[in-house]
Amino acid sequence: MSAFRYRAFDLQGTPSTGVIEADSGRAARSALRERGLHPVEVIDLGQQARTAAERPGWLAR
């Protein structure tokens, strides 16, 4: 399972953010919908960390 950061809205339009554990982004969105939330953004935190590590920093210049 991976951790996914999300931004979502409930049925009243109240924003919600947090982290959810799921097997995939699709599974994370599905779990959020089951909670009555409308996901706007779902980001795989593991993928985000790998992408940041692959980018050279300013010291690499």
Order of alpha helices (4+ residues) and beta strands (2+ residues): beta-beta-alpha-beta-alpha
